[in-house]
Amino acid sequence: MTEQTLAAPVDDQQERRRGFSRYQSLLIALLAFTQFTIILDFIIMSPLGAILMPSLNITAGQFGVAVSAYAFSAGVSGILAAGFADRFDRKRLLLFFYAGFMLGTALCAVAQNYHVLLLGRTVTGLFGGVMGSVVLAIITDLFPLNLRGRVMGFVQTAFAASQVLGIPAGLFLANHWDWHVCFVAIVGLSIVAMAAIACVMQPVDAHLRLKQDNNPFRHLIATVGQPRYTLAFAVTTLLATGGFMLMPFGSAYTVHNLGIDIAHLPTIYLVSGLFSIVIGPLVGRASDTFGKYPTFVFGSAVSVVMVLIYTHLGQVSLTTAIVVNVLMFVGIFSRMIPSQALISAIPDASQRGSFSAVSASLQQLSGGLGSVLAAAIIAESPDGSLIHFDRLGYIVVATSIVSLVAMYFVQKSVAKRSGEAVV
């Protein structure tokens, strides 16, 4: 069974007129909302860092471990889940992992010390880290490659929405009440999303009719051992390692190095997120129109320039900090969306779930390693500012350049298999 037969049947003329069917549009919105809760739970740790570290009396190194605990546990669960990922209805898998994700977030909501917080982040990672791969497998099953950029663009607006709505609201709650309230709110949103999935989403089980190995271990080995998947896994690893090095310490760097008052952090995230909501769908449409790889090249170029500028900034105005953050997000989205859409075309239909799970595992493990390395490289001065932050920038630039070359061969592989240019 080919990719086309797995995709939701849509009349070509009707598709050109409306783009997506009503159900497809509703499904995209639901997946985006699901991603919103997952991403918010993860990235809220970064802006809360400046509040959470003194509240629990922990060091930057301990905070880095708490952040990376999510990534490492997600990496382990991704490998464990890969063998089973193609043996169940993807809707049921999503609901199962969502329940575990809410349990871990609830632990964070009641944490009164570092050890309970660390446990909460570990449990959240075990379940939440796999959810993104299930969402990606659903998108790959239901949408053809020539529309996947647009779908990814809309779904990735969840990242922007978390910037616009989630992080400012979270910081407001943390500043005016307590940081625990942020995680309580995420649990509440997750309950709404989970109910919507159960009621609205149709079963996603066409892959169950495909021939595949019933032994989970052999299914995992067959996926990991597939030679043409190796380069795609390498690109995922490189992108994650670089991205996770800067993210966890963003708020502390902004407050102590750039000289921005902590009360203005919500403004930076709000404005950056508003721009990102517009950028995401535009990048998705551009990747479908001009090609995934050219869009990825553009995003890599912007990212390299802006990372070098960002990591070498001194005391700046609020306006300058906002502009730099917005341009960094332009680069991030212009790499993230086309790379995900292009890599989704690599696996066979019978191995999409396991491929996505292994990719998510590598992404999380690499990200966790990146966070730990970053924590080992930087240091705190007596006034709280971060030292050697510029070195992280050089590493991120190096990984960006290598991933740019590797992605070229990924898109050549996709084009060769499809027998045509990749759009």
C-alpha positions as CSV (number, residue, x, y, z in Angstrom):
1,M,0.0,0.0,0.0
2,T,1.5,3.3,-1.0
3,E,1.5,6.7,0.7
4,Q,-1.3,7.9,-1.5
5,T,-3.7,5.2,-0.4
6,L,-2.9,5.9,3.3
7,A,-3.7,9.6,2.8
8,A,-7.3,10.7,3.4
9,P,-9.2,10.6,0.2
10,V,-9.8,14.0,-1.2
11,D,-11.1,14.9,-4.6
12,D,-8.3,16.7,-6.5
13,Q,-10.5,19.5,-7.9
14,Q,-12.2,20.0,-4.5
15,E,-8.8,20.1,-2.8
16,R,-7.6,22.8,-5.1
17,R,-10.6,24.9,-4.4
18,R,-10.7,24.4,-0.6
19,G,-7.2,23.2,0.3
20,F,-8.4,20.9,3.1
21,S,-11.7,19.2,3.9
22,R,-13.7,20.3,6.9
23,Y,-12.6,17.3,8.9
24,Q,-8.9,17.7,7.9
25,S,-9.0,21.4,9.0
26,L,-10.5,20.4,12.3
27,L,-8.0,17.6,12.7
28,I,-5.1,20.0,12.0
29,A,-6.5,22.4,14.7
30,L,-6.8,19.6,17.2
31,L,-3.3,18.3,16.5
32,A,-2.0,21.9,16.9
33,F,-3.8,22.3,20.2
34,T,-2.3,19.0,21.4
35,Q,1.2,20.1,20.4
36,F,0.5,23.4,22.2
37,T,0.1,21.6,25.5
38,I,3.2,19.4,25.0
39,I,5.4,22.2,23.8
40,L,4.2,24.6,26.5
41,D,5.0,22.0,29.2
42,F,8.5,21.7,27.9
43,I,9.5,25.3,27.1
44,I,7.8,26.8,30.2
45,M,10.8,25.5,32.1
46,S,13.1,28.0,30.4
47,P,11.3,31.2,31.3
48,L,10.5,29.9,34.7
49,G,14.2,29.3,35.3
50,A,14.9,32.8,36.8
51,I,12.0,32.2,39.2
52,L,12.3,28.5,39.9
53,M,16.1,28.4,40.7
54,P,15.9,30.7,43.7
55,S,12.6,29.3,44.8
56,L,14.0,25.8,45.1
57,N,17.5,27.0,45.9
58,I,19.1,25.1,43.1
59,T,22.1,26.0,40.8
60,A,22.2,26.5,37.1
61,G,23.7,23.0,36.8
62,Q,20.8,21.4,38.7
63,F,18.3,23.3,36.6
64,G,20.0,22.0,33.5
65,V,19.7,18.5,34.8
66,A,16.0,19.0,35.5
67,V,15.5,20.3,31.9
68,S,17.5,17.4,30.4
69,A,15.7,14.8,32.6
70,Y,12.6,15.3,30.3
71,A,14.8,14.8,27.2
72,F,16.6,11.7,28.5
73,S,13.5,10.0,29.7
74,A,11.7,10.8,26.4
75,G,14.7,9.4,24.5
76,V,14.4,6.1,26.4
77,S,10.6,5.8,26.0
78,G,10.9,6.6,22.3
79,I,13.1,3.5,21.8
80,L,10.9,1.4,23.9
81,A,7.8,2.5,22.1
82,A,9.2,2.2,18.6
83,G,8.6,-1.6,18.4
84,F,4.9,-1.2,19.2
85,A,4.3,2.2,17.4
86,D,2.9,0.6,14.2
87,R,0.8,-2.1,15.9
88,F,-2.0,0.0,17.3
89,D,-4.5,2.7,16.2
90,R,-2.5,5.9,16.4
91,K,-5.5,7.7,18.1
92,R,-5.4,5.2,21.0
93,L,-1.6,5.5,21.3
94,L,-2.0,9.3,21.5
95,L,-4.6,9.0,24.3
96,F,-2.5,6.6,26.2
97,F,0.6,8.7,26.2
98,Y,-1.5,11.8,26.9
99,A,-2.7,10.3,30.2
100,G,0.9,9.6,31.3
101,F,1.9,13.1,30.2
102,M,-0.7,14.6,32.5
103,L,0.4,12.5,35.4
104,G,4.0,13.8,35.1
105,T,2.8,17.4,34.8
106,A,0.6,17.0,37.9
107,L,3.7,15.9,39.8
108,C,5.5,19.1,38.8
109,A,2.4,21.0,40.0
110,V,2.8,19.7,43.5
111,A,6.6,19.6,43.7
112,Q,7.9,21.3,46.8
113,N,11.6,20.3,46.3
114,Y,14.1,19.6,43.6
115,H,13.8,15.8,43.8
116,V,10.0,15.8,43.2
117,L,10.4,18.3,40.4
118,L,13.0,16.0,38.8
119,L,10.7,13.0,39.1
120,G,7.9,15.0,37.6
121,R,10.0,16.0,34.6
122,T,11.1,12.4,34.1
123,V,7.6,11.0,34.1
124,T,6.4,13.8,31.8
125,G,9.3,13.1,29.4
126,L,8.5,9.3,29.4
127,F,5.1,10.0,27.9
128,G,5.2,13.5,26.4
129,G,8.3,12.8,24.4
130,V,6.6,10.1,22.4
131,M,3.4,12.1,21.7
132,G,5.1,14.4,19.1
133,S,6.2,11.3,17.1
134,V,2.6,10.0,17.2
135,V,1.3,13.3,15.9
136,L,3.9,13.3,13.1
137,A,2.9,9.7,12.1
138,I,-0.7,10.8,12.0
139,I,0.1,13.7,9.7
140,T,2.3,11.5,7.5
141,D,-0.5,8.9,7.2
142,L,-3.3,11.4,6.4
143,F,-1.6,14.1,4.2
144,P,0.4,13.7,1.0
145,L,4.0,15.2,0.8
146,N,2.9,18.2,-1.3
147,L,0.6,19.4,1.4
148,R,2.7,18.4,4.4
149,G,4.6,21.7,4.6
150,R,1.4,23.6,5.1
151,V,0.1,21.1,7.7
152,M,3.4,21.2,9.6
153,G,3.3,25.0,9.4
154,F,-0.1,25.2,11.0
155,V,0.7,22.5,13.6
156,Q,4.0,24.2,14.5
157,T,2.0,27.4,15.3
158,A,1.5,25.6,18.6
159,F,5.1,26.6,19.4
160,A,4.2,30.3,18.6
161,A,0.9,30.0,20.5
162,S,2.8,28.8,23.6
163,Q,4.9,31.9,23.2
164,V,2.0,34.3,22.8
165,L,-0.5,32.8,25.2
166,G,1.2,30.2,27.3
167,I,4.5,31.7,28.4
168,P,3.2,35.2,29.2
169,A,0.3,33.7,31.1
170,G,2.6,31.3,32.9
171,L,5.0,34.0,33.9
172,F,2.0,36.2,35.0
173,L,0.7,33.3,37.2
174,A,4.2,32.6,38.5
175,N,5.0,36.3,39.3
176,H,1.6,37.0,41.0
177,W,0.9,33.6,42.7
178,D,3.3,30.7,42.4
179,W,5.2,28.8,39.7
180,H,3.2,25.6,40.6
181,V,0.1,27.2,39.2
182,C,1.6,27.1,35.7
183,F,1.7,23.3,35.7
184,V,-1.9,23.2,37.1
185,A,-3.1,25.2,34.2
186,I,-1.3,22.9,31.7
187,V,-3.1,19.9,33.3
188,G,-6.4,21.6,32.8
189,L,-5.7,22.4,29.1
190,S,-4.5,18.8,28.6
191,I,-7.8,17.4,29.9
192,V,-9.7,19.6,27.3
193,A,-7.4,18.4,24.5
194,M,-7.7,14.7,25.5
195,A,-11.5,15.0,25.5
196,A,-11.5,16.5,22.1
197,I,-9.3,13.8,20.7
198,A,-11.6,11.1,22.1
199,C,-14.7,12.7,20.6
200,V,-13.5,14.2,17.3
201,M,-10.6,12.2,15.9
202,Q,-11.5,9.2,13.7
203,P,-9.3,6.0,14.1
204,V,-6.0,6.2,12.3
205,D,-5.4,2.5,11.6
206,A,-4.8,2.1,7.9
207,H,-1.2,1.1,8.6
208,L,-2.5,-2.0,10.5
209,R,-3.5,-3.5,7.1
210,L,0.1,-3.4,5.9
211,K,2.4,-6.3,6.1
212,Q,4.8,-5.9,9.0
213,D,6.7,-8.0,11.6
214,N,4.6,-8.8,14.6
215,N,7.7,-9.1,16.9
216,P,8.2,-5.6,18.4
217,F,12.0,-6.1,18.8
218,R,12.5,-7.3,15.2
219,H,10.3,-4.3,14.0
220,L,12.5,-1.9,15.9
221,I,15.7,-3.5,14.6
222,A,14.4,-3.4,11.1
223,T,13.7,0.3,11.4
224,V,17.0,1.2,13.1
225,G,19.0,-1.1,10.7
226,Q,17.5,0.4,7.5
227,P,20.5,2.1,5.8
228,R,18.6,4.9,4.1
229,Y,17.2,6.1,7.4
230,T,20.6,6.7,8.9
231,L,21.2,10.1,7.4
232,A,17.7,11.3,8.4
233,F,18.4,10.2,12.0
234,A,21.8,12.1,11.8
235,V,20.1,15.3,10.7
236,T,17.6,15.0,13.6
237,T,20.4,14.5,16.0
238,L,22.3,17.5,14.8
239,L,19.4,19.9,14.8
240,A,18.3,18.9,18.3
241,T,21.8,19.1,19.8
242,G,22.2,22.6,18.7
243,G,18.7,23.8,19.5
244,F,18.7,22.5,23.1
245,M,22.0,24.1,24.0
246,L,20.6,27.7,24.0
247,M,16.9,27.2,25.0
248,P,17.2,26.2,28.7
249,F,19.2,29.3,29.7
250,G,17.4,31.9,27.5
251,S,15.6,33.6,30.3
252,A,18.6,33.8,32.6
253,Y,20.8,35.1,29.8
254,T,18.2,37.7,28.8
255,V,17.8,39.0,32.4
256,H,21.4,38.8,33.6
257,N,23.5,39.3,30.4
258,L,21.2,41.5,28.2
259,G,20.0,43.5,31.2
260,I,16.3,43.1,30.6
261,D,14.1,43.4,33.7
262,I,12.4,40.1,34.5
263,A,9.1,41.9,34.4
264,H,9.6,42.4,30.6
265,L,10.2,38.8,29.8
266,P,6.5,38.2,29.0
267,T,6.7,41.1,26.5
268,I,9.6,39.5,24.7
269,Y,7.8,36.1,24.4
270,L,4.5,37.7,23.5
271,V,5.9,39.7,20.6
272,S,8.1,36.9,19.4
273,G,5.1,34.5,19.5
274,L,2.8,36.9,17.6
275,F,5.3,37.1,14.8
276,S,5.8,33.3,14.9
277,I,2.1,32.7,14.5
278,V,2.3,34.5,11.1
279,I,5.7,33.0,10.2
280,G,4.8,29.3,10.7
281,P,2.0,29.1,8.0
282,L,4.0,31.3,5.6
283,V,7.0,29.0,5.9
284,G,4.9,25.9,5.5
285,R,3.3,27.4,2.3
286,A,6.8,28.5,1.0
287,S,8.2,25.0,1.6
288,D,5.4,23.4,-0.5
289,T,5.7,26.1,-3.2
290,F,9.5,26.7,-3.5
291,G,10.7,23.4,-2.1
292,K,11.6,22.0,1.3
293,Y,15.3,22.1,0.9
294,P,15.6,25.7,-0.4
295,T,13.4,26.8,2.5
296,F,15.7,24.9,4.9
297,V,18.8,26.6,3.4
298,F,17.2,30.0,4.0
299,G,16.4,29.1,7.6
300,S,19.9,27.8,8.2
301,A,21.5,31.0,6.9
302,V,19.2,33.2,9.1
303,S,19.8,31.0,12.1
304,V,23.6,31.1,11.8
305,V,23.7,34.9,11.6
306,M,21.2,35.5,14.4
307,V,22.8,32.9,16.8
308,L,26.2,34.6,16.4
309,I,24.6,38.0,17.1
310,Y,22.5,36.8,20.0
311,T,25.3,35.0,21.8
312,H,27.6,38.0,21.6
313,L,25.1,40.7,22.8
314,G,25.9,42.8,25.8
315,Q,23.5,45.1,27.6
316,V,20.8,46.1,25.1
317,S,17.4,47.8,25.0
318,L,14.1,45.9,25.2
319,T,13.4,46.7,21.5
320,T,16.7,45.3,20.4
321,A,16.2,42.1,22.4
322,I,12.7,41.7,20.8
323,V,14.0,42.2,17.3
324,V,16.8,39.7,17.8
325,N,14.4,37.1,19.2
326,V,11.9,37.6,16.4
327,L,14.6,37.1,13.7
328,M,15.9,34.0,15.5
329,F,12.4,32.5,15.4
330,V,12.3,33.2,11.7
331,G,15.4,31.1,11.2
332,I,14.1,28.4,13.6
333,F,10.8,27.9,11.9
334,S,12.3,28.1,8.4
335,R,14.5,25.1,9.4
336,M,12.0,23.2,11.6
337,I,9.0,23.0,9.3
338,P,10.6,22.0,6.0
339,S,13.0,19.5,7.7
340,Q,10.1,17.7,9.4
341,A,8.1,17.7,6.2
342,L,11.0,16.3,4.1
343,I,12.1,13.7,6.7
344,S,8.6,12.5,7.0
345,A,8.9,11.2,3.3
346,I,11.8,8.9,4.2
347,P,10.2,5.9,6.0
348,D,8.1,3.2,4.4
349,A,4.4,3.3,5.2
350,S,4.6,0.2,7.4
351,Q,7.5,1.8,9.5
352,R,6.3,5.4,10.0
353,G,5.4,5.0,13.6
354,S,8.6,3.3,14.6
355,F,10.7,5.7,12.5
356,S,9.0,8.7,14.1
357,A,9.5,7.2,17.6
358,V,13.2,6.5,17.0
359,S,13.6,10.0,15.5
360,A,11.9,11.5,18.6
361,S,14.1,9.4,20.8
362,L,17.2,10.7,19.1
363,Q,15.9,14.2,19.2
364,Q,15.3,14.1,22.9
365,L,18.5,12.2,23.8
366,S,20.5,14.7,21.7
367,G,18.7,17.6,23.2
368,G,19.4,16.3,26.7
369,L,23.0,15.9,25.9
370,G,23.0,19.4,24.5
371,S,21.6,20.8,27.7
372,V,24.1,18.9,29.8
373,L,27.0,20.1,27.7
374,A,25.7,23.6,27.8
375,A,25.5,23.5,31.6
376,A,29.1,22.2,31.7
377,I,30.4,24.9,29.3
378,I,28.8,28.0,30.9
379,A,29.3,29.3,34.4
380,E,27.6,31.9,36.6
381,S,29.5,35.0,37.7
382,P,28.8,36.5,41.2
383,D,26.2,38.9,39.7
384,G,24.3,36.0,38.1
385,S,25.4,36.6,34.5
386,L,26.3,33.7,32.4
387,I,30.0,33.3,31.3
388,H,31.1,31.5,28.0
389,F,27.6,31.8,26.5
390,D,29.3,32.7,23.2
391,R,30.9,29.3,23.0
392,L,27.5,27.7,22.8
393,G,26.8,29.9,19.7
394,Y,29.9,28.5,17.9
395,I,28.8,25.0,18.6
396,V,25.2,25.7,17.3
397,V,26.6,27.3,14.2
398,A,28.8,24.2,13.5
399,T,25.9,21.8,13.9
400,S,23.8,24.0,11.6
401,I,26.4,23.9,8.8
402,V,26.8,20.1,9.0
403,S,23.0,19.6,9.1
404,L,22.7,21.8,6.0
405,V,25.0,19.5,4.0
406,A,23.4,16.3,5.4
407,M,19.9,17.6,4.5
408,Y,21.0,18.0,0.9
409,F,21.5,14.2,0.6
410,V,18.2,13.6,2.4
411,Q,16.3,15.5,-0.2
412,K,18.2,13.8,-3.0
413,S,17.2,10.4,-1.5
414,V,13.5,11.5,-1.3
415,A,13.6,12.7,-4.9
416,K,15.2,9.5,-6.1
417,R,12.6,7.3,-4.5
418,S,9.7,9.5,-5.8
419,G,11.2,9.8,-9.2
420,E,10.6,13.6,-9.3
421,A,11.6,16.9,-7.8
422,V,10.6,17.3,-4.1
423,V,8.1,20.0,-3.4
